[in-house]
Amino acid sequence: QKLMQALNRVEQEVNKILTTSHMTGDQSDIFETYLMFLKDRGWVAKMTKVIETGLSAEAAVQKVGDEMLNRMSLMTDSYIKERAHDVQDLINRVIRHLRKKTNAIRHLPRNTILVAQSLGPAELLDYDLAKIKGIILEEGSQTMHMAIVTRSMNIPLVCGIKNIEQMIPQGESIALDATSGIVYLNPSDDLLDELNLKANHQKRLKAKYMQMKDLPAQTRDGIEVSLNINAGLSQEVADNVLSVFDGIGLYRTELPFMLTENLPSVKEQMDIYRKALIQAQGKPLVFRTLDIGSDKALPYFGRNPEEKPAMGWRSIRMTLDRRSLLRNQLRAFVRAASGKNLWIMFPMISTVQEFQEAKATLDMELEREKKRTGKMPKSVKVGTMLEVPALIFQLKQLLPLVDFISIGTNDLTQFLYASDRGNPTVWNRYDSLSPAFLKVL
């Protein structure tokens, strides 16, 4: 009963944030995701089950939350990894209610720069935002949801600075250059003047960009560019794609597999994919097949530690070896897209033969469904992600076989520069706009 009361109070809080903070687009999506977790029966059932073993409600929330966070921490996919901060934020909020600690507005001195190990988007809204001039976090990256929220609120954010909380005493004078990612302790007057000049330049640039935001996505020589989003939850499709985007260029399918204790059935997968397709309202939606492996551990799969998980047994390599996993997912795609256009993309393809194997598996499922019900997708487009450099040198053989190619910039860049993008000490050692990378493109 205490758990259900706490979950209900957190849901009320999140709804209040959504209705009173005038958020739009990406910002509101983050809090809609919180609601999805709060209403997820599987998540609540797991906590209830733990309580029935004798743990307190607070301990149950912490245990289930920690298990989910541990799984997420093993992943290199920044999209899923950054959701760990949202989960942590949500867990903290539920526990605070279980401890009867209210979330009253926390008052701060004027011109405060908050320094913390981590901070969630909802937790940020517990502070007096008018007083916050900047935030420094030990954890996180530029793709975390906090970055989206702080950017919309015009609050500079620098993250990924280890042990910063121990380094800066309370009340210390700090200046922050979030554009360069630099923190200055006890800055001089000359430095402050220089930073003020940079800040004014940023304001002028922002005003210029605001004038351009409603222009068509078109190059100066008249080439139209299709602007698509990445998504991994049907909620994101509903909230984003219907207004300004042309479609979903990448729909990550691994989230439902990772947030449950059991492998989702064909029907469970089909329901998720069908909902996403309905919400896309006819706009292209490209399903990426499971991108899992030793760095994205599933709780119901055995896991052998690998020295180089990013280059190990993952993604299409794993699903081709465990073919029933791939077949079930492709079967769910085909059934979900009955009467609709179906786009499927295979990740981490490194040879033409791998693509041919994956495509043959899809053809098998299409033929199976044709014999079974005759209810088929209106059209089927099949492509691959290009993220392994070896595939660049096989394009002549590959191009006749595919309908499209999607460049997986993150992995392609890290493999090209031999720099682990999950390692904060080397993630600034490659540049996807460098002459070398542009030559690859």
C-alpha positions as CSV (number, residue, x, y, z in Angstrom):
1,Q,0.0,0.0,0.0
2,K,2.9,2.4,0.8
3,L,4.5,1.6,-2.5
4,M,1.3,2.2,-4.5
5,Q,0.7,5.5,-2.6
6,A,4.3,6.6,-3.4
7,L,3.9,5.7,-7.1
8,N,0.6,7.6,-7.3
9,R,2.1,10.7,-5.6
10,V,5.1,10.7,-8.0
11,E,2.6,10.3,-11.0
12,Q,0.7,13.4,-9.7
13,E,4.0,15.3,-9.4
14,V,5.1,14.4,-13.0
15,N,1.6,15.4,-14.3
16,K,1.9,18.7,-12.4
17,I,5.3,19.3,-14.0
18,L,3.9,18.6,-17.5
19,T,0.9,20.9,-17.0
20,T,2.6,23.8,-15.2
21,S,6.1,24.1,-16.9
22,H,4.9,24.7,-20.5
23,M,7.2,22.1,-21.9
24,T,7.1,21.0,-25.5
25,G,8.7,18.4,-27.8
26,D,11.8,16.6,-26.4
27,Q,11.4,18.1,-22.9
28,S,7.9,16.8,-22.3
29,D,8.8,13.4,-23.9
30,I,11.3,12.8,-21.0
31,F,8.5,13.2,-18.4
32,E,6.1,11.2,-20.5
33,T,8.7,8.4,-20.3
34,Y,8.5,8.7,-16.4
35,L,4.8,8.1,-16.6
36,M,5.3,5.1,-18.8
37,F,7.6,3.5,-16.1
38,L,5.2,4.4,-13.3
39,K,2.3,2.7,-15.2
40,D,4.3,-0.3,-16.3
41,R,2.7,-3.4,-14.7
42,G,5.9,-5.5,-15.0
43,W,8.0,-2.9,-13.2
44,V,5.4,-2.6,-10.4
45,A,4.9,-6.4,-10.2
46,K,8.6,-6.9,-9.7
47,M,8.7,-4.5,-6.8
48,T,5.6,-6.1,-5.3
49,K,7.2,-9.6,-5.6
50,V,10.3,-8.4,-3.8
51,I,8.1,-6.9,-1.0
52,E,6.4,-10.3,-0.6
53,T,9.8,-11.9,0.1
54,G,10.1,-9.7,3.2
55,L,11.8,-6.5,2.1
56,S,10.4,-3.0,2.9
57,A,8.8,-1.0,0.1
58,E,11.9,1.3,0.1
59,A,14.3,-1.6,-0.2
60,A,12.2,-3.2,-3.0
61,V,12.3,0.0,-5.1
62,Q,16.0,0.3,-4.6
63,K,16.6,-3.4,-5.4
64,V,14.6,-3.5,-8.6
65,G,15.9,-0.1,-9.6
66,D,19.5,-1.2,-9.0
67,E,19.0,-4.3,-11.2
68,M,17.7,-2.2,-14.0
69,L,20.5,0.4,-13.6
70,N,23.2,-2.4,-13.6
71,R,21.8,-3.7,-16.9
72,M,21.8,-0.2,-18.4
73,S,25.3,0.6,-17.2
74,L,26.7,-2.3,-19.3
75,M,25.6,-0.7,-22.5
76,T,27.5,1.5,-24.9
77,D,24.4,2.7,-26.8
78,S,24.2,6.3,-25.6
79,Y,20.5,6.5,-26.1
80,I,19.8,3.6,-23.7
81,K,22.7,4.5,-21.4
82,E,21.4,8.0,-20.8
83,R,18.0,6.6,-19.8
84,A,19.8,5.3,-16.7
85,H,19.8,8.8,-15.4
86,D,16.1,9.0,-15.8
87,V,15.5,5.7,-14.0
88,Q,17.8,6.9,-11.2
89,D,15.9,10.2,-10.9
90,L,12.6,8.3,-10.8
91,I,13.8,5.8,-8.2
92,N,15.1,8.7,-6.0
93,R,11.7,10.4,-6.3
94,V,9.7,7.3,-5.3
95,I,12.1,6.6,-2.3
96,R,11.8,10.2,-1.1
97,H,8.0,9.8,-1.0
98,L,8.4,6.5,0.9
99,R,10.5,8.3,3.4
100,K,7.8,11.0,3.7
101,K,10.2,13.7,2.5
102,T,8.4,16.3,0.5
103,N,9.7,17.9,-2.7
104,A,9.2,21.5,-1.7
105,I,11.1,24.1,-3.8
106,R,14.7,24.2,-2.6
107,H,15.8,27.8,-2.2
108,L,19.2,28.9,-3.3
109,P,21.4,32.0,-3.2
110,R,21.3,34.2,-6.3
111,N,23.7,33.3,-9.2
112,T,24.1,29.7,-8.0
113,I,26.1,27.1,-9.9
114,L,24.9,23.6,-8.8
115,V,27.6,21.0,-8.4
116,A,26.5,17.3,-8.0
117,Q,27.4,13.8,-8.8
118,S,24.2,13.4,-10.9
119,L,20.9,15.2,-11.3
120,G,17.7,14.1,-13.0
121,P,15.4,16.3,-15.1
122,A,12.5,16.1,-12.5
123,E,14.9,16.7,-9.6
124,L,16.1,19.9,-11.2
125,L,12.5,21.2,-11.2
126,D,12.5,21.0,-7.4
127,Y,14.9,24.0,-7.3
128,D,14.3,27.7,-7.7
129,L,15.3,27.8,-11.3
130,A,15.6,31.6,-11.5
131,K,18.6,31.4,-9.1
132,I,20.5,28.7,-11.1
133,K,23.1,30.1,-13.5
134,G,24.8,26.8,-14.3
135,I,25.2,23.1,-13.5
136,I,28.3,20.9,-13.2
137,L,27.8,17.1,-13.0
138,E,30.3,14.3,-12.4
139,E,28.2,11.9,-14.5
140,G,26.5,12.1,-17.8
141,S,27.3,13.3,-21.3
142,Q,26.1,15.8,-23.8
143,T,23.4,13.4,-25.0
144,M,21.7,12.9,-21.6
145,H,18.2,14.1,-21.0
146,M,19.3,16.7,-18.5
147,A,21.1,18.4,-21.4
148,I,17.8,18.7,-23.3
149,V,16.0,20.2,-20.3
150,T,18.8,22.6,-19.3
151,R,19.2,23.7,-22.9
152,S,15.5,24.5,-23.1
153,M,15.8,26.5,-19.9
154,N,18.9,28.3,-21.1
155,I,21.0,26.9,-18.2
156,P,24.6,26.1,-19.1
157,L,25.6,22.5,-18.3
158,V,29.0,20.8,-18.1
159,C,29.0,17.1,-17.3
160,G,31.4,14.1,-17.1
161,I,34.0,15.8,-14.8
162,K,35.1,13.2,-12.3
163,N,35.3,14.0,-8.6
164,I,34.3,17.6,-9.2
165,E,32.0,17.5,-6.1
166,Q,35.0,16.8,-3.8
167,M,37.2,19.4,-5.6
168,I,34.9,22.4,-5.2
169,P,34.1,23.6,-1.6
170,Q,30.6,25.0,-0.9
171,G,30.4,28.7,-1.7
172,E,33.5,28.8,-4.0
173,S,33.5,31.3,-6.8
174,I,33.0,29.5,-10.2
175,A,32.7,30.6,-13.8
176,L,31.4,28.2,-16.4
177,D,32.0,28.0,-20.1
178,A,29.6,25.2,-21.2
179,T,30.3,25.8,-24.9
180,S,33.9,24.8,-24.4
181,G,33.2,22.5,-21.4
182,I,35.6,24.4,-19.1
183,V,35.1,25.2,-15.4
184,Y,37.1,28.1,-13.9
185,L,37.7,28.3,-10.1
186,N,38.1,31.8,-8.6
187,P,38.1,33.5,-12.0
188,S,39.9,36.9,-12.5
189,D,38.0,40.0,-13.6
190,D,39.7,39.9,-17.0
191,L,38.5,36.3,-17.5
192,L,34.9,37.3,-16.5
193,D,35.0,40.1,-19.0
194,E,36.1,37.7,-21.7
195,L,33.4,35.2,-20.8
196,N,30.7,38.0,-20.9
197,L,31.8,38.8,-24.4
198,K,31.4,35.1,-25.4
199,A,27.9,35.0,-23.7
200,N,26.7,38.1,-25.7
201,H,28.0,36.5,-28.9
202,Q,26.0,33.3,-28.1
203,K,22.8,35.4,-27.5
204,R,23.2,37.0,-31.0
205,L,23.8,33.6,-32.6
206,K,20.7,32.1,-30.8
207,A,18.6,35.0,-32.1
208,K,19.8,34.3,-35.6
209,Y,19.0,30.6,-35.3
210,M,15.5,31.3,-34.0
211,Q,14.8,33.3,-37.2
212,M,15.8,30.3,-39.3
213,K,14.0,27.5,-37.5
214,D,10.9,27.5,-39.6
215,L,12.7,27.5,-43.0
216,P,12.6,24.3,-45.1
217,A,15.4,21.8,-44.6
218,Q,17.1,22.6,-47.9
219,T,20.7,23.2,-48.9
220,R,21.7,26.5,-50.6
221,D,21.8,24.8,-54.0
222,G,18.3,23.5,-53.6
223,I,18.7,19.9,-52.4
224,E,16.0,18.9,-50.0
225,V,17.0,17.0,-46.8
226,S,14.6,14.6,-45.1
227,L,14.7,15.3,-41.4
228,N,14.0,12.2,-39.3
229,I,14.3,11.3,-35.6
230,N,15.6,8.4,-33.6
231,A,13.2,6.7,-31.3
232,G,13.0,3.7,-29.0
233,L,9.5,3.9,-27.4
234,S,6.1,4.4,-29.1
235,Q,5.5,7.4,-26.8
236,E,8.4,9.2,-28.6
237,V,6.7,8.5,-32.0
238,A,3.4,9.9,-30.8
239,D,4.9,13.1,-29.4
240,N,7.4,13.9,-32.0
241,V,6.9,12.5,-35.5
242,L,3.5,13.9,-36.3
243,S,4.5,17.6,-36.4
244,V,7.9,18.7,-37.8
245,F,9.7,15.4,-38.7
246,D,9.5,13.4,-41.9
247,G,9.7,10.0,-40.2
248,I,11.7,7.8,-37.9
249,G,15.1,7.0,-39.4
250,L,16.0,4.6,-36.6
251,Y,13.6,2.8,-34.2
252,R,15.6,0.9,-31.6
253,T,13.8,-2.3,-30.8
254,E,15.9,-3.5,-27.8
255,L,14.3,-1.5,-25.0
256,P,11.3,-3.8,-24.4
257,F,13.8,-6.8,-24.4
258,M,16.0,-5.1,-21.7
259,L,13.3,-3.8,-19.4
260,T,11.6,-7.2,-18.8
261,E,12.7,-10.4,-17.0
262,N,11.6,-12.7,-19.9
263,L,12.1,-12.7,-23.6
264,P,9.1,-10.9,-25.2
265,S,6.8,-13.2,-27.2
266,V,6.1,-12.7,-30.9
267,K,2.7,-11.3,-30.0
268,E,4.1,-8.9,-27.3
269,Q,6.7,-7.6,-29.9
270,M,4.0,-7.3,-32.6
271,D,1.8,-5.2,-30.3
272,I,4.7,-2.8,-29.6
273,Y,5.6,-2.5,-33.3
274,R,2.0,-2.1,-34.5
275,K,1.4,0.7,-32.0
276,A,4.5,2.5,-33.3
277,L,3.4,2.1,-36.9
278,I,-0.1,3.4,-36.1
279,Q,1.2,6.4,-34.3
280,A,3.6,7.2,-37.2
281,Q,0.5,7.7,-39.4
282,G,2.0,6.5,-42.6
283,K,5.3,8.3,-42.3
284,P,8.4,6.0,-42.8
285,L,9.5,4.1,-39.7
286,V,12.7,2.1,-39.9
287,F,12.9,-0.8,-37.5
288,R,16.4,-1.8,-36.5
289,T,16.7,-5.4,-35.6
290,L,18.0,-6.2,-32.1
291,D,21.3,-4.5,-31.3
292,I,22.3,-6.4,-28.2
293,G,25.3,-8.4,-27.0
294,S,27.8,-8.5,-24.2
295,D,27.7,-4.7,-23.8
296,K,23.8,-4.7,-23.8
297,A,23.1,-7.6,-21.5
298,L,19.7,-9.2,-21.4
299,P,18.8,-10.6,-17.9
300,Y,17.6,-14.0,-19.3
301,F,20.7,-14.6,-21.5
302,G,24.0,-16.1,-20.3
303,R,26.8,-13.6,-20.6
304,N,30.4,-14.3,-21.2
305,P,32.6,-11.2,-20.4
306,E,34.5,-10.0,-23.5
307,E,37.6,-7.8,-23.6
308,K,36.3,-5.7,-26.5
309,P,32.5,-5.9,-26.3
310,A,32.0,-3.2,-28.9
311,M,33.8,-5.4,-31.4
312,G,32.5,-8.7,-29.9
313,W,29.6,-11.0,-30.2
314,R,26.8,-8.5,-30.5
315,S,24.0,-7.2,-32.7
316,I,23.5,-9.1,-36.0
317,R,26.3,-11.5,-35.1
318,M,24.4,-12.7,-32.1
319,T,21.0,-12.9,-33.7
320,L,22.3,-14.8,-36.8
321,D,23.9,-17.3,-34.4
322,R,20.7,-17.5,-32.3
323,R,18.5,-17.5,-35.4
324,S,15.2,-18.1,-33.6
325,L,15.6,-14.7,-31.9
326,L,15.9,-13.0,-35.3
327,R,13.1,-15.0,-36.8
328,N,10.7,-14.2,-34.0
329,Q,11.4,-10.5,-34.3
330,L,11.1,-10.5,-38.1
331,R,7.8,-12.4,-37.8
332,A,6.6,-9.7,-35.4
333,F,7.6,-7.0,-37.8
334,V,5.8,-8.7,-40.7
335,R,2.6,-9.2,-38.8
336,A,2.6,-5.7,-37.2
337,A,3.0,-4.1,-40.7
338,S,0.1,-6.0,-42.3
339,G,-1.3,-3.6,-45.0
340,K,1.4,-1.0,-44.2
341,N,4.9,-0.1,-45.5
342,L,7.6,-2.0,-43.7
343,W,11.2,-0.8,-43.4
344,I,13.8,-3.1,-41.7
345,M,17.4,-2.3,-41.1
346,F,20.1,-4.8,-40.0
347,P,22.8,-3.4,-37.7
348,M,26.6,-4.2,-37.4
349,I,26.8,-5.8,-40.8
350,S,30.5,-6.4,-41.7
351,T,30.3,-8.6,-44.8
352,V,27.9,-8.9,-47.8
353,Q,27.3,-12.6,-46.8
354,E,26.0,-11.5,-43.3
355,F,23.4,-9.2,-45.0
356,Q,22.4,-12.0,-47.5
357,E,21.9,-14.4,-44.5
358,A,19.8,-11.8,-42.7
359,K,17.7,-11.0,-45.8
360,A,17.2,-14.7,-46.5
361,T,15.8,-15.1,-43.0
362,L,13.4,-12.2,-43.6
363,D,12.3,-13.7,-46.9
364,M,11.6,-17.0,-45.1
365,E,9.3,-15.2,-42.6
366,L,7.5,-13.3,-45.4
367,E,6.8,-16.5,-47.3
368,R,5.7,-18.2,-44.0
369,E,3.2,-15.4,-43.3
370,K,1.9,-15.4,-46.9
371,K,1.1,-19.1,-46.6
372,R,-0.3,-18.7,-43.1
373,T,-2.7,-15.8,-43.5
374,G,-2.0,-14.0,-46.8
375,K,-1.9,-10.7,-44.8
376,M,1.2,-9.0,-46.0
377,P,2.9,-5.6,-45.7
378,K,2.0,-3.2,-48.5
379,S,5.7,-2.9,-49.3
380,V,9.0,-4.1,-47.7
381,K,12.3,-2.1,-47.8
382,V,15.4,-3.7,-46.4
383,G,18.7,-2.0,-45.6
384,T,21.7,-2.1,-43.5
385,M,23.6,0.1,-41.1
386,L,27.1,1.0,-42.2
387,E,29.1,1.2,-39.0
388,V,31.9,-1.3,-39.7
389,P,34.6,0.3,-41.9
390,A,35.1,-3.0,-43.8
391,L,31.7,-2.6,-45.4
392,I,32.8,0.5,-47.2
393,F,35.1,-1.6,-49.4
394,Q,32.2,-4.0,-50.3
395,L,29.7,-1.4,-51.5
396,K,29.9,-2.5,-55.1
397,Q,28.6,-6.0,-54.2
398,L,26.3,-4.7,-51.5
399,L,24.4,-1.9,-53.2
400,P,22.4,-4.1,-55.7
401,L,21.1,-6.0,-52.7
402,V,19.8,-3.2,-50.4
403,D,17.0,-0.6,-50.7
404,F,18.9,1.9,-48.4
405,I,22.0,2.3,-46.3
406,S,22.0,4.2,-42.9
407,I,25.4,5.4,-41.6
408,G,25.9,4.5,-37.9
409,T,28.0,7.5,-37.2
410,N,28.9,6.7,-33.6
411,D,30.3,3.2,-34.2
412,L,31.8,4.0,-37.6
413,T,33.7,7.0,-36.0
414,Q,35.0,5.0,-33.0
415,F,36.2,2.1,-35.2
416,L,37.8,4.5,-37.7
417,Y,39.7,6.3,-35.0
418,A,40.2,3.4,-32.6
419,S,38.7,5.5,-29.8
420,D,36.1,4.0,-27.4
421,R,33.2,6.5,-27.4
422,G,32.2,5.2,-24.0
423,N,35.5,6.3,-22.5
424,P,35.4,9.9,-21.4
425,T,39.2,10.2,-21.5
426,V,39.3,9.6,-25.3
427,W,35.8,10.6,-26.6
428,N,37.2,13.9,-27.7
429,R,39.9,12.3,-29.9
430,Y,37.8,11.9,-32.9
431,D,35.8,14.3,-35.0
432,S,33.0,13.3,-37.4
433,L,33.6,16.5,-39.4
434,S,37.3,15.9,-39.9
435,P,38.8,15.6,-43.4
436,A,39.4,11.9,-42.8
437,F,35.8,11.1,-41.8
438,L,34.4,13.3,-44.6
439,K,36.5,11.4,-47.1
440,V,35.0,8.2,-45.7
441,L,31.5,9.6,-46.3
